[in-house]
Amino acid sequence: MEEAEAEIRKMAGQDQDIKKERTTQGIRVITDYIPHVQSVSISITCDRGSRYEDVNMAGVSHFIEHMLFKGTKKRTAKEIALCLEEVGGYLNAQTGKEDVVYYACVGMDYIDRAFDLLSDIITNATLDDTDMERERGVIMREIATYNDLPQENLIDNAVRLLFGENDGYGIPVVGYSETVGRMGREDLLWHLSQNYKYNDIVVTAVGNLEHRSLMEMVEEKLERGLNWNGGIKSELRFEPPEVKSINERKLEQQYICHIWKGIKYSDERRYALSVLNAILCGMVSSRLFQRLREDMGLVYDISSTPRLMRDAGFFAIMYATYPQAGGKVISIVREEVEKLLNEGISEGELKTAREYIKGGIMLGLESTITRMMRLIKNEVYLGRIIPLKESIERFDGVTREEVEEVAKELFSEEGMVVAVGPKVKKLSKVIRGN
């Protein structure tokens, strides 16, 4: 164990060749140069995700993400799809609460091709009306798929209840079928003109690409073409559907989520919170996994997530169990939370959790995509890049007292319990604590 710890500290102490710079127009450019690899992960990020939408435009960020792949002034949708695949590369995008990331992974011989493609879809998308109608149908099916998946439906409902239906954090990233169904080209253009500006854009590359080379590509291909304007903001109003904490559905299992308001990403207690998460439910050896799955066999899987965002956060525990056991599992989760508050954690648990988290960070260094996403998150959420050495040292420094203190604050209120599945109405008394 001591040798493993020493190796982690040694790797963390190695200098990463990370550079950050702004173009003359304000686009942020970040590189992590790794000369010994043969590939590059490269991205263009808009740092204004779905939380910046109002409820009447719910889903517009995600709709734009889809539409930018449907054709540009010089490429058809098929040509966009083939551009990197025919050279063994990969193109994708994701919309989150805080940002929208368009990214590619390619061999080092095709870096110019990848960045030309990314720049093209960001600056030259046609947003054709016919394509938009077709893609609207695709997104409607995506929304229906989310609604059919109890796990996705569960966490969306829990977050909406926690933050409120009109809060940006409470609005589903994919939007609602009603809002997506009525969006027009003018709505998308208006959103692009307001949110895809120079200061909103972050370009990131990790791999065998020097910083100066990327700066030149950004200035030539992206900065000159980024000029969205026009569009009209819709004045149509939308009232989101009521969300319930108990939702009866014909399923084999009950899907249950405990959720509490948490801390934002810039809060220095996030290190202690990560350790708390690992101890309570974030590892196979964690308290809840061991008791509910290994000892009692009541769940197949139980997971937790401390979701930290720019201005808010939440902590959720999720699991599925058979209908007869739902009330019992809810009570056991509450018992374990109460036990942690009353008795604290052991030094052994603290050490295991810290090493588990640090090991995960180090394993992530093997992936250029993981490294890239880490840089994006640091920049979007904090406005600075946290050196790897600093992260490792902060986790090494987490104490039992810090973990127990953040637990007391996090669980100072009982939190909400949201359930979906068969016979969940019978859980009402347990949820209320009766």
Secondary structure as a PSIPRED ss2 file (coil, helix, strand):
# PSIPRED VFORMAT (PSIPRED V4.0)

   1 M C   1.000  0.000  0.000
   2 E H   0.000  1.000  0.000
   3 E H   0.000  1.000  0.000
   4 A H   0.000  1.000  0.000
   5 E H   0.000  1.000  0.000
   6 A H   0.000  1.000  0.000
   7 E H   0.000  1.000  0.000
   8 I H   0.000  1.000  0.000
   9 R H   0.000  1.000  0.000
  10 K H   0.000  1.000  0.000
  11 M H   0.000  1.000  0.000
  12 A H   0.000  1.000  0.000
  13 G H   0.000  1.000  0.000
  14 Q C   1.000  0.000  0.000
  15 D C   1.000  0.000  0.000
  16 Q C   1.000  0.000  0.000
  17 D E   0.000  0.000  1.000
  18 I E   0.000  0.000  1.000
  19 K E   0.000  0.000  1.000
  20 K E   0.000  0.000  1.000
  21 E E   0.000  0.000  1.000
  22 R E   0.000  0.000  1.000
  23 T C   1.000  0.000  0.000
  24 T C   1.000  0.000  0.000
  25 Q C   1.000  0.000  0.000
  26 G C   1.000  0.000  0.000
  27 I C   1.000  0.000  0.000
  28 R E   0.000  0.000  1.000
  29 V E   0.000  0.000  1.000
  30 I E   0.000  0.000  1.000
  31 T E   0.000  0.000  1.000
  32 D E   0.000  0.000  1.000
  33 Y E   0.000  0.000  1.000
  34 I C   1.000  0.000  0.000
  35 P C   1.000  0.000  0.000
  36 H C   1.000  0.000  0.000
  37 V C   1.000  0.000  0.000
  38 Q C   1.000  0.000  0.000
  39 S E   0.000  0.000  1.000
  40 V E   0.000  0.000  1.000
  41 S E   0.000  0.000  1.000
  42 I E   0.000  0.000  1.000
  43 S E   0.000  0.000  1.000
  44 I E   0.000  0.000  1.000
  45 T E   0.000  0.000  1.000
  46 C E   0.000  0.000  1.000
  47 D C   1.000  0.000  0.000
  48 R C   1.000  0.000  0.000
  49 G C   1.000  0.000  0.000
  50 S H   0.000  1.000  0.000
  51 R H   0.000  1.000  0.000
  52 Y H   0.000  1.000  0.000
  53 E C   1.000  0.000  0.000
  54 D C   1.000  0.000  0.000
  55 V H   0.000  1.000  0.000
  56 N H   0.000  1.000  0.000
  57 M H   0.000  1.000  0.000
  58 A C   1.000  0.000  0.000
  59 G C   1.000  0.000  0.000
  60 V H   0.000  1.000  0.000
  61 S H   0.000  1.000  0.000
  62 H H   0.000  1.000  0.000
  63 F H   0.000  1.000  0.000
  64 I H   0.000  1.000  0.000
  65 E H   0.000  1.000  0.000
  66 H H   0.000  1.000  0.000
  67 M H   0.000  1.000  0.000
  68 L C   1.000  0.000  0.000
  69 F C   1.000  0.000  0.000
  70 K C   1.000  0.000  0.000
  71 G E   0.000  0.000  1.000
  72 T E   0.000  0.000  1.000
  73 K C   1.000  0.000  0.000
  74 K C   1.000  0.000  0.000
  75 R C   1.000  0.000  0.000
  76 T E   0.000  0.000  1.000
  77 A H   0.000  1.000  0.000
  78 K H   0.000  1.000  0.000
  79 E H   0.000  1.000  0.000
  80 I H   0.000  1.000  0.000
  81 A H   0.000  1.000  0.000
  82 L H   0.000  1.000  0.000
  83 C H   0.000  1.000  0.000
  84 L H   0.000  1.000  0.000
  85 E H   0.000  1.000  0.000
  86 E C   1.000  0.000  0.000
  87 V C   1.000  0.000  0.000
  88 G C   1.000  0.000  0.000
  89 G C   1.000  0.000  0.000
  90 Y E   0.000  0.000  1.000
  91 L E   0.000  0.000  1.000
  92 N E   0.000  0.000  1.000
  93 A E   0.000  0.000  1.000
  94 Q E   0.000  0.000  1.000
  95 T E   0.000  0.000  1.000
  96 G C   1.000  0.000  0.000
  97 K C   1.000  0.000  0.000
  98 E C   1.000  0.000  0.000
  99 D C   1.000  0.000  0.000
 100 V E   0.000  0.000  1.000
 101 V E   0.000  0.000  1.000
 102 Y E   0.000  0.000  1.000
 103 Y E   0.000  0.000  1.000
 104 A E   0.000  0.000  1.000
 105 C E   0.000  0.000  1.000
 106 V E   0.000  0.000  1.000
 107 G E   0.000  0.000  1.000
 108 M H   0.000  1.000  0.000
 109 D H   0.000  1.000  0.000
 110 Y H   0.000  1.000  0.000
 111 I H   0.000  1.000  0.000
 112 D H   0.000  1.000  0.000
 113 R H   0.000  1.000  0.000
 114 A H   0.000  1.000  0.000
 115 F H   0.000  1.000  0.000
 116 D H   0.000  1.000  0.000
 117 L H   0.000  1.000  0.000
 118 L H   0.000  1.000  0.000
 119 S H   0.000  1.000  0.000
 120 D H   0.000  1.000  0.000
 121 I H   0.000  1.000  0.000
 122 I H   0.000  1.000  0.000
 123 T H   0.000  1.000  0.000
 124 N H   0.000  1.000  0.000
 125 A E   0.000  0.000  1.000
 126 T C   1.000  0.000  0.000
 127 L C   1.000  0.000  0.000
 128 D C   1.000  0.000  0.000
 129 D H   0.000  1.000  0.000
 130 T H   0.000  1.000  0.000
 131 D H   0.000  1.000  0.000
 132 M H   0.000  1.000  0.000
 133 E H   0.000  1.000  0.000
 134 R H   0.000  1.000  0.000
 135 E H   0.000  1.000  0.000
 136 R H   0.000  1.000  0.000
 137 G H   0.000  1.000  0.000
 138 V H   0.000  1.000  0.000
 139 I H   0.000  1.000  0.000
 140 M H   0.000  1.000  0.000
 141 R H   0.000  1.000  0.000
 142 E H   0.000  1.000  0.000
 143 I H   0.000  1.000  0.000
 144 A H   0.000  1.000  0.000
 145 T H   0.000  1.000  0.000
 146 Y H   0.000  1.000  0.000
 147 N H   0.000  1.000  0.000
 148 D H   0.000  1.000  0.000
 149 L C   1.000  0.000  0.000
 150 P H   0.000  1.000  0.000
 151 Q H   0.000  1.000  0.000
 152 E H   0.000  1.000  0.000
 153 N H   0.000  1.000  0.000
 154 L H   0.000  1.000  0.000
 155 I H   0.000  1.000  0.000
 156 D H   0.000  1.000  0.000
 157 N H   0.000  1.000  0.000
 158 A H   0.000  1.000  0.000
 159 V H   0.000  1.000  0.000
 160 R H   0.000  1.000  0.000
 161 L H   0.000  1.000  0.000
 162 L H   0.000  1.000  0.000
 163 F H   0.000  1.000  0.000
 164 G C   1.000  0.000  0.000
 165 E C   1.000  0.000  0.000
 166 N C   1.000  0.000  0.000
 167 D C   1.000  0.000  0.000
 168 G C   1.000  0.000  0.000
 169 Y C   1.000  0.000  0.000
 170 G C   1.000  0.000  0.000
 171 I C   1.000  0.000  0.000
 172 P C   1.000  0.000  0.000
 173 V C   1.000  0.000  0.000
 174 V C   1.000  0.000  0.000
 175 G C   1.000  0.000  0.000
 176 Y C   1.000  0.000  0.000
 177 S H   0.000  1.000  0.000
 178 E H   0.000  1.000  0.000
 179 T H   0.000  1.000  0.000
 180 V H   0.000  1.000  0.000
 181 G H   0.000  1.000  0.000
 182 R H   0.000  1.000  0.000
 183 M C   1.000  0.000  0.000
 184 G C   1.000  0.000  0.000
 185 R H   0.000  1.000  0.000
 186 E H   0.000  1.000  0.000
 187 D H   0.000  1.000  0.000
 188 L H   0.000  1.000  0.000
 189 L H   0.000  1.000  0.000
 190 W H   0.000  1.000  0.000
 191 H H   0.000  1.000  0.000
 192 L H   0.000  1.000  0.000
 193 S H   0.000  1.000  0.000
 194 Q H   0.000  1.000  0.000
 195 N H   0.000  1.000  0.000
 196 Y C   1.000  0.000  0.000
 197 K C   1.000  0.000  0.000
 198 Y H   0.000  1.000  0.000
 199 N H   0.000  1.000  0.000
 200 D H   0.000  1.000  0.000
 201 I E   0.000  0.000  1.000
 202 V E   0.000  0.000  1.000
 203 V E   0.000  0.000  1.000
 204 T E   0.000  0.000  1.000
 205 A E   0.000  0.000  1.000
 206 V E   0.000  0.000  1.000
 207 G E   0.000  0.000  1.000
 208 N C   1.000  0.000  0.000
 209 L C   1.000  0.000  0.000
 210 E C   1.000  0.000  0.000
 211 H H   0.000  1.000  0.000
 212 R H   0.000  1.000  0.000
 213 S H   0.000  1.000  0.000
 214 L H   0.000  1.000  0.000
 215 M H   0.000  1.000  0.000
 216 E H   0.000  1.000  0.000
 217 M H   0.000  1.000  0.000
 218 V H   0.000  1.000  0.000
 219 E H   0.000  1.000  0.000
 220 E H   0.000  1.000  0.000
 221 K H   0.000  1.000  0.000
 222 L H   0.000  1.000  0.000
 223 E H   0.000  1.000  0.000
 224 R C   1.000  0.000  0.000
 225 G C   1.000  0.000  0.000
 226 L C   1.000  0.000  0.000
 227 N C   1.000  0.000  0.000
 228 W C   1.000  0.000  0.000
 229 N C   1.000  0.000  0.000
 230 G C   1.000  0.000  0.000
 231 G C   1.000  0.000  0.000
 232 I C   1.000  0.000  0.000
 233 K C   1.000  0.000  0.000
 234 S C   1.000  0.000  0.000
 235 E C   1.000  0.000  0.000
 236 L C   1.000  0.000  0.000
 237 R C   1.000  0.000  0.000
 238 F C   1.000  0.000  0.000
 239 E C   1.000  0.000  0.000
 240 P C   1.000  0.000  0.000
 241 P C   1.000  0.000  0.000
 242 E C   1.000  0.000  0.000
 243 V C   1.000  0.000  0.000
 244 K C   1.000  0.000  0.000
 245 S C   1.000  0.000  0.000
 246 I E   0.000  0.000  1.000
 247 N E   0.000  0.000  1.000
 248 E E   0.000  0.000  1.000
 249 R C   1.000  0.000  0.000
 250 K C   1.000  0.000  0.000
 251 L C   1.000  0.000  0.000
 252 E C   1.000  0.000  0.000
 253 Q C   1.000  0.000  0.000
 254 Q E   0.000  0.000  1.000
 255 Y E   0.000  0.000  1.000
 256 I E   0.000  0.000  1.000
 257 C E   0.000  0.000  1.000
 258 H E   0.000  0.000  1.000
 259 I E   0.000  0.000  1.000
 260 W E   0.000  0.000  1.000
 261 K E   0.000  0.000  1.000
 262 G C   1.000  0.000  0.000
 263 I C   1.000  0.000  0.000
 264 K C   1.000  0.000  0.000
 265 Y C   1.000  0.000  0.000
 266 S C   1.000  0.000  0.000
 267 D C   1.000  0.000  0.000
 268 E C   1.000  0.000  0.000
 269 R C   1.000  0.000  0.000
 270 R H   0.000  1.000  0.000
 271 Y H   0.000  1.000  0.000
 272 A H   0.000  1.000  0.000
 273 L H   0.000  1.000  0.000
 274 S H   0.000  1.000  0.000
 275 V H   0.000  1.000  0.000
 276 L H   0.000  1.000  0.000
 277 N H   0.000  1.000  0.000
 278 A H   0.000  1.000  0.000
 279 I H   0.000  1.000  0.000
 280 L H   0.000  1.000  0.000
 281 C H   0.000  1.000  0.000
 282 G H   0.000  1.000  0.000
 283 M C   1.000  0.000  0.000
 284 V C   1.000  0.000  0.000
 285 S C   1.000  0.000  0.000
 286 S C   1.000  0.000  0.000
 287 R H   0.000  1.000  0.000
 288 L H   0.000  1.000  0.000
 289 F H   0.000  1.000  0.000
 290 Q H   0.000  1.000  0.000
 291 R H   0.000  1.000  0.000
 292 L H   0.000  1.000  0.000
 293 R H   0.000  1.000  0.000
 294 E H   0.000  1.000  0.000
 295 D H   0.000  1.000  0.000
 296 M C   1.000  0.000  0.000
 297 G C   1.000  0.000  0.000
 298 L C   1.000  0.000  0.000
 299 V C   1.000  0.000  0.000
 300 Y C   1.000  0.000  0.000
 301 D C   1.000  0.000  0.000
 302 I E   0.000  0.000  1.000
 303 S E   0.000  0.000  1.000
 304 S E   0.000  0.000  1.000
 305 T E   0.000  0.000  1.000
 306 P E   0.000  0.000  1.000
 307 R E   0.000  0.000  1.000
 308 L E   0.000  0.000  1.000
 309 M C   1.000  0.000  0.000
 310 R C   1.000  0.000  0.000
 311 D C   1.000  0.000  0.000
 312 A C   1.000  0.000  0.000
 313 G E   0.000  0.000  1.000
 314 F E   0.000  0.000  1.000
 315 F E   0.000  0.000  1.000
 316 A E   0.000  0.000  1.000
 317 I E   0.000  0.000  1.000
 318 M E   0.000  0.000  1.000
 319 Y E   0.000  0.000  1.000
 320 A E   0.000  0.000  1.000
 321 T E   0.000  0.000  1.000
 322 Y C   1.000  0.000  0.000
 323 P H   0.000  1.000  0.000
 324 Q H   0.000  1.000  0.000
 325 A H   0.000  1.000  0.000
 326 G H   0.000  1.000  0.000
 327 G H   0.000  1.000  0.000
 328 K H   0.000  1.000  0.000
 329 V H   0.000  1.000  0.000
 330 I H   0.000  1.000  0.000
 331 S H   0.000  1.000  0.000
 332 I H   0.000  1.000  0.000
 333 V H   0.000  1.000  0.000
 334 R H   0.000  1.000  0.000
 335 E H   0.000  1.000  0.000
 336 E H   0.000  1.000  0.000
 337 V H   0.000  1.000  0.000
 338 E H   0.000  1.000  0.000
 339 K H   0.000  1.000  0.000
 340 L H   0.000  1.000  0.000
 341 L H   0.000  1.000  0.000
 342 N H   0.000  1.000  0.000
 343 E H   0.000  1.000  0.000
 344 G C   1.000  0.000  0.000
 345 I C   1.000  0.000  0.000
 346 S C   1.000  0.000  0.000
 347 E H   0.000  1.000  0.000
 348 G H   0.000  1.000  0.000
 349 E H   0.000  1.000  0.000
 350 L H   0.000  1.000  0.000
 351 K H   0.000  1.000  0.000
 352 T H   0.000  1.000  0.000
 353 A H   0.000  1.000  0.000
 354 R H   0.000  1.000  0.000
 355 E H   0.000  1.000  0.000
 356 Y H   0.000  1.000  0.000
 357 I H   0.000  1.000  0.000
 358 K H   0.000  1.000  0.000
 359 G H   0.000  1.000  0.000
 360 G H   0.000  1.000  0.000
 361 I H   0.000  1.000  0.000
 362 M H   0.000  1.000  0.000
 363 L H   0.000  1.000  0.000
 364 G H   0.000  1.000  0.000
 365 L C   1.000  0.000  0.000
 366 E C   1.000  0.000  0.000
 367 S C   1.000  0.000  0.000
 368 T H   0.000  1.000  0.000
 369 I H   0.000  1.000  0.000
 370 T H   0.000  1.000  0.000
 371 R H   0.000  1.000  0.000
 372 M H   0.000  1.000  0.000
 373 M H   0.000  1.000  0.000
 374 R H   0.000  1.000  0.000
 375 L H   0.000  1.000  0.000
 376 I H   0.000  1.000  0.000
 377 K H   0.000  1.000  0.000
 378 N H   0.000  1.000  0.000
 379 E H   0.000  1.000  0.000
 380 V H   0.000  1.000  0.000
 381 Y H   0.000  1.000  0.000
 382 L H   0.000  1.000  0.000
 383 G C   1.000  0.000  0.000
 384 R C   1.000  0.000  0.000
 385 I C   1.000  0.000  0.000
 386 I C   1.000  0.000  0.000
 387 P C   1.000  0.000  0.000
 388 L H   0.000  1.000  0.000
 389 K H   0.000  1.000  0.000
 390 E H   0.000  1.000  0.000
 391 S H   0.000  1.000  0.000
 392 I H   0.000  1.000  0.000
 393 E H   0.000  1.000  0.000
 394 R H   0.000  1.000  0.000
 395 F H   0.000  1.000  0.000
 396 D H   0.000  1.000  0.000
 397 G C   1.000  0.000  0.000
 398 V C   1.000  0.000  0.000
 399 T C   1.000  0.000  0.000
 400 R H   0.000  1.000  0.000
 401 E H   0.000  1.000  0.000
 402 E H   0.000  1.000  0.000
 403 V H   0.000  1.000  0.000
 404 E H   0.000  1.000  0.000
 405 E H   0.000  1.000  0.000
 406 V H   0.000  1.000  0.000
 407 A H   0.000  1.000  0.000
 408 K H   0.000  1.000  0.000
 409 E H   0.000  1.000  0.000
 410 L H   0.000  1.000  0.000
 411 F C   1.000  0.000  0.000
 412 S C   1.000  0.000  0.000
 413 E C   1.000  0.000  0.000
 414 E C   1.000  0.000  0.000
 415 G C   1.000  0.000  0.000
 416 M E   0.000  0.000  1.000
 417 V E   0.000  0.000  1.000
 418 V E   0.000  0.000  1.000
 419 A E   0.000  0.000  1.000
 420 V E   0.000  0.000  1.000
 421 G E   0.000  0.000  1.000
 422 P C   1.000  0.000  0.000
 423 K C   1.000  0.000  0.000
 424 V H   0.000  1.000  0.000
 425 K H   0.000  1.000  0.000
 426 K H   0.000  1.000  0.000
 427 L H   0.000  1.000  0.000
 428 S H   0.000  1.000  0.000
 429 K H   0.000  1.000  0.000
 430 V H   0.000  1.000  0.000
 431 I H   0.000  1.000  0.000
 432 R H   0.000  1.000  0.000
 433 G C   1.000  0.000  0.000
 434 N C   1.000  0.000  0.000
